[in-house]
Amino acid sequence: MTAAPPLRAGAVLRQLFISSRPVSWINTAYPFAAAYLMTTREIDATLIVGTLFFLVPYNLAMYGINDVFDYESDLRNPRKGGAHGAVLDRRLHRATLWASGLLCLPFVVYLVIVGSPLSLLVLGASLFFVVFYSAPPLRLKERPFLDSVTSSIHFFSPAVYGLVLAAATWTLPLVAIIVAFALWGVASHAFGAVQDVVADREAGIASIATARGARWTVRFALACYAAAGLAMLATTWPGPLAAVLAVPYIIAVWPYRSIADADASAATAGWSRFLWINQLSGFVVTLLLIWYAFLTA
């Protein structure tokens, strides 16, 4: 049997780019940048380095490691490819793991040098969950409920890290923002898992959706989105206005509240709308942050 020819450098870079999920880069870079900037109120080298880290290297590590260890199940999943996840060429698995580590390294070294022991602890925890969400022996993505919690940590931990790095003062309204963000992350992962119920079961992969079923998981996601909206009511003005951002997510998920496991792949349409709702939500949050900055200048 003839061995497959080696991939060219351009093809390797393209695969790594796809694997890093460019559509999701902003979801981790923005929380860090917003948290750090709103605390320090200045643009400095640490803001730039941290934002770049959470923009590309962090996402390549998070999604690249996932694509390596999910390769067999991704082959069976018809929605994989592009924004919904890459089916990473087996010849690139080793290169992806090396690229993930090496690209992160200089950023992490800088952030360790400029940070505090507490910020180092938060950054270390964030990267721990990035790796062991997908990698053995923990492979947290196959532990129902922990999969949704860990996935949420991927997105709200950059914000927590930004706050700790900037030495923010923790208040009840600030905690409410993080709680709301965490609930949004749990809901989003749970709903995302619904569309893969059949593929995951065929591949022998456990998830919150395979454990509890599609209908229960969708309703759980709805409850978490609603709770996220309610949590925002405890924030400082104009933060409570962000509670309304839970509504588009609830509307997108609501049609699938009684979906059967056999039909769970139909939830992919709702997930596609979710990706666009994220852009709208980010725009509104930005306006609210600008408003808050003026009020507290």
C-alpha positions in Angstrom: 0.0 0.0 0.0 1.5 3.4 -1.1 2.0 5.9 1.7 0.2 9.2 1.5 2.5 12.0 0.2 3.6 14.6 2.8 1.5 17.7 3.1 3.0 21.0 1.9 3.6 23.9 4.3 0.7 25.8 2.9 -1.7 22.9 3.3 -0.5 22.4 6.9 -1.1 26.0 7.8 -4.5 26.0 6.2 -5.5 22.9 8.2 -4.2 24.5 11.5 -6.1 27.6 10.7 -9.3 25.7 10.2 -8.7 23.6 13.3 -8.4 26.8 15.4 -12.0 27.8 14.5 -11.5 31.4 13.4 -15.2 32.1 13.8 -14.7 31.5 17.6 -11.5 33.4 18.2 -13.4 36.5 19.4 -15.2 34.5 22.0 -12.1 34.0 24.1 -10.1 37.1 23.2 -12.9 39.6 23.8 -13.7 38.5 27.4 -10.0 38.9 28.4 -9.6 42.2 26.7 -12.8 43.6 28.0 -12.1 42.5 31.6 -8.5 43.8 31.6 -9.3 47.1 29.8 -12.3 47.9 31.9 -10.2 47.4 35.1 -7.0 49.2 34.1 -8.6 51.7 31.7 -5.4 51.8 29.7 -3.9 50.0 26.7 -0.6 48.5 27.5 1.7 45.7 26.4 0.0 43.1 28.6 -3.4 43.9 27.2 -2.0 43.4 23.6 -0.1 40.2 24.4 -2.9 38.7 26.4 -5.5 39.5 23.7 -3.4 38.0 21.0 -2.8 34.9 23.1 -6.5 34.3 23.7 -7.3 35.2 20.1 -5.2 32.6 18.3 -2.8 30.3 20.3 -5.4 29.6 23.0 -8.0 28.6 20.4 -5.5 26.5 18.4 -4.7 24.6 21.6 -8.3 24.2 22.6 -9.7 23.1 19.3 -6.6 21.5 17.8 -6.1 19.1 20.7 -9.8 18.4 20.5 -9.5 17.6 16.7 -6.6 15.2 17.4 -8.3 13.2 20.1 -11.8 13.3 18.5 -10.5 12.1 15.1 -12.3 8.8 15.0 -15.7 10.2 16.0 -15.3 13.3 13.7 -15.0 10.9 10.8 -18.5 9.6 11.5 -20.0 13.0 12.1 -21.5 14.6 8.9 -21.5 18.1 10.2 -17.7 18.3 10.9 -15.7 20.6 8.6 -15.4 24.4 8.6 -17.1 26.3 11.4 -18.5 23.2 13.0 -15.1 21.6 13.4 -12.3 20.2 11.3 -11.7 16.6 10.5 -7.9 16.9 11.0 -5.8 14.9 8.6 -4.1 12.1 10.6 -0.7 13.1 9.3 -1.1 16.4 11.1 -1.9 15.2 14.5 1.6 15.3 15.9 2.3 18.7 14.2 -1.0 20.1 15.6 0.0 19.2 19.2 3.5 20.6 18.8 2.1 23.8 17.1 -0.4 24.3 19.9 2.3 24.1 22.6 5.0 26.1 20.8 2.6 28.9 19.7 1.3 29.3 23.3 4.7 29.1 24.9 6.1 32.7 24.4 2.8 34.3 25.4 2.5 32.2 28.5 6.1 33.0 29.5 5.4 36.7 29.2 2.1 36.5 31.1 3.8 34.5 33.9 6.5 37.1 34.2 4.1 40.1 34.4 1.5 38.3 36.5 1.0 37.5 40.2 0.8 34.1 41.9 -3.0 34.3 41.7 -3.0 35.2 38.0 -0.6 32.3 37.4 -3.0 29.9 39.2 -6.0 31.1 37.1 -4.0 30.9 33.8 -2.7 27.4 34.8 -6.2 26.2 35.6 -7.6 27.6 32.3 -4.9 25.8 30.3 -5.4 22.6 32.3 -9.0 22.5 31.2 -8.1 23.4 27.7 -5.8 20.3 27.5 -7.8 17.8 29.5 -11.2 18.6 28.1 -10.1 16.4 25.1 -6.8 14.7 26.1 -6.6 11.5 28.1 -6.5 10.4 30.8 -9.1 12.8 32.1 -10.9 13.6 28.8 -13.5 15.7 30.6 -15.6 16.0 27.5 -16.7 12.4 28.0 -17.9 13.0 31.6 -21.5 14.2 31.5 -22.2 17.6 33.1 -18.4 18.1 33.6 -18.3 18.4 29.8 -20.6 21.4 29.8 -18.9 23.0 32.9 -15.4 22.5 31.4 -16.5 23.9 28.1 -17.9 27.0 29.9 -14.6 27.4 31.7 -12.9 27.7 28.3 -14.8 30.9 27.7 -15.3 32.6 31.0 -11.8 31.9 32.4 -10.1 34.4 30.1 -12.4 37.1 31.6 -11.5 35.9 35.2 -7.9 35.9 34.2 -8.1 39.4 32.8 -9.7 40.6 36.1 -7.1 38.9 38.3 -4.2 40.0 36.2 -5.4 43.6 36.4 -6.0 43.3 40.2 -9.7 44.0 40.0 -11.8 44.5 43.1 -14.3 41.7 43.3 -17.9 43.0 44.0 -21.3 41.3 43.8 -22.1 42.9 40.5 -18.8 41.7 39.0 -19.4 38.2 40.3 -22.9 38.3 38.8 -21.4 39.0 35.4 -19.0 36.0 35.6 -21.9 33.7 36.8 -24.0 34.9 33.9 -21.2 34.2 31.5 -20.6 30.8 33.0 -24.3 29.8 32.7 -24.3 31.0 29.1 -21.3 28.8 28.5 -22.9 25.7 30.1 -26.1 26.3 28.1 -24.3 26.7 24.8 -22.2 23.6 25.2 -25.2 21.5 26.3 -27.3 22.7 23.3 -24.3 22.1 21.0 -24.0 18.5 22.3 -27.6 17.7 21.3 -26.9 17.7 17.6 -24.2 15.1 18.0 -26.3 12.6 20.1 -26.5 10.0 17.4 -22.9 10.4 16.2 -21.5 10.3 19.7 -23.4 7.2 20.7 -22.3 5.4 17.5 -18.7 6.4 18.4 -19.1 5.4 22.1 -18.6 8.9 23.3 -20.4 10.1 26.4 -21.8 13.6 26.8 -24.5 15.4 28.8 -26.8 14.8 25.8 -26.1 11.1 25.4 -26.5 10.7 29.2 -29.7 12.7 29.6 -31.2 12.6 26.1 -31.8 15.3 23.6 -35.1 16.7 25.0 -33.8 17.0 28.6 -30.6 18.6 27.5 -32.3 21.2 25.4 -34.6 22.1 28.3 -31.5 22.3 30.6 -29.9 24.7 28.1 -33.1 26.8 28.1 -33.0 27.0 31.9 -29.3 28.0 31.9 -29.9 30.7 29.3 -32.8 32.1 31.4 -30.7 31.9 34.6 -27.9 33.8 32.8 -30.3 36.6 31.9 -31.6 36.8 35.5 -28.0 36.9 36.9 -27.4 40.0 34.8 -30.1 41.9 36.7 -27.7 41.9 39.7 -25.1 43.9 37.8 -24.3 47.6 37.9 -26.2 49.8 35.4 -26.4 49.5 32.4 -25.5 45.9 32.9 -29.1 44.8 33.7 -30.0 45.7 30.1 -27.8 42.8 29.0 -30.4 40.5 30.5 -32.4 40.8 27.3 -29.6 39.2 25.4 -30.7 35.8 26.8 -34.0 36.2 24.8 -32.5 35.5 21.3 -30.8 32.3 22.5 -34.0 31.1 24.1 -35.9 31.8 20.9 -33.3 29.9 18.9 -33.3 26.9 21.2 -37.0 26.8 22.0 -38.2 24.9 18.9 -36.1 21.9 19.9 -37.4 21.6 23.5 -39.2 18.3 22.6 -36.8 16.9 20.1 -36.3 13.1 20.0 -32.8 11.6 20.1 -33.2 10.1 16.6 -34.0 13.6 15.2 -31.3 15.5 17.3 -29.2 16.3 14.2 -32.0 18.8 13.3 -30.7 21.0 16.1 -27.8 21.9 13.9 -29.9 24.6 12.3 -30.4 26.2 15.7 -26.7 25.9 16.4 -26.0 27.8 13.1 -28.3 30.6 14.3 -26.4 30.5 17.6 -23.2 31.5 15.9 -24.8 34.6 14.4 -26.6 35.5 17.7 -23.1 35.6 19.3 -22.1 38.3 16.9 -25.2 40.4 17.7 -24.7 39.8 21.5 -21.0 40.9 21.2 -22.0 44.1 19.5 -24.6 45.0 22.2 -22.2 44.1 25.0 -19.6 46.4 23.5 -22.1 49.3 23.4 -23.0 48.6 27.1 -19.3 48.5 28.1 -18.7 51.9 26.3 -21.7 53.3 28.1 -20.5 52.0 31.5 -17.0 53.4 30.8 -18.5 56.9 30.2 -20.6 56.6 33.4 -17.6 55.6 35.5 -14.9 57.7 33.9 
